[in-house]
Amino acid sequence: MSPLDEDQMRAVTGQGLIVSDKISGSALSNPNAYSTPFEFYRIGLDGELQLNLNVSKLQLGCGGINDHLSGHAGCDIDIDYLSLMGRNGTDIGDPGSPFTLDRPYIEFAVKNDNSTTLREIAGIKIGAQSADGAISAGRRYYTNNAVNQENTAFATTCNPSAVTGSGVVGCHSGINSVSGFLGSELSLTMDIEARLLSIFTIRATGCTGRTSIGHDDCGNNLSDALFVDIAGTRMQTLGLQAAELKTNNLEFLGEVVVFLTPLPVPLKQ
């Protein structure tokens, strides 16, 4: 290596790999009461980052005030077996395919930035200008006739026959708790059975969203998708208030019932 004089340096052009900037919350395009108290510091890579990542346990934001707000000790984000990989259209890509981040960054929200004694980091955001890939969580396997018997964060045992409560949580592997605002796509296929007048039984297959079962009436097109916005802190369950089900394979089962109507019979005097 040799030093460059001023004229030689002026003739050189280049681009920095690491970039940083500062944005005031009051200078945003739509400032509000939630943004103006903060200064936002961002540091990132001015390039493309490719990842193929498998994490057996991801926990973020554990403890703190949210323990009291949620009523139990835990983490804002708690996910088992998180994977980042590439995609093949709308399907998961090959095991070694990359999850691509364009200009990834870390952003810090700083409160009381002008005070050396009161300055604090109020939040951290990890993001990118754009992201392209597939994210999966959880795995499915059987141990002692129980499905995914490994999560003991909120339950010490797994009860395969349970439908609610700690027995279900103990059998779960995947998203244990999540916080934030999530735009989610849901799909559902279920068997329906109804009993009418204790005589007739109606059985059918119901579905909503994009499914790939093959014996229901829901398709795989974008027009068939069901999108739901979810927001909250340390969410562990998802409740769907209402959804329109498409039904097929309708069956009527029951006994043959004959209703007799009495006829008037004339009486002899």
Secondary structure, DSSP 8 states (H G I E B T S, - for coil): -----HHHHHT-----SEEEEEEEGGGSSS--TTTTTEEEEEEEESSEEEE-EEEEEEEEEESSHHHHHHTS--EEEEEEEEEEE-EETTEE--TT--EEEEEEEEEEEEESTT-TTT-EEEEEEEEEEEEESEEEE----EETTEETTT--SS-SS--TT-SSSHHHHHT--SEEEEEEEEEEEE-EEEEEEEEETTTEEEEEEEEESS---SSSS--SSGGG-EEEEEEEEEE----------EEEEEEEEE---------------
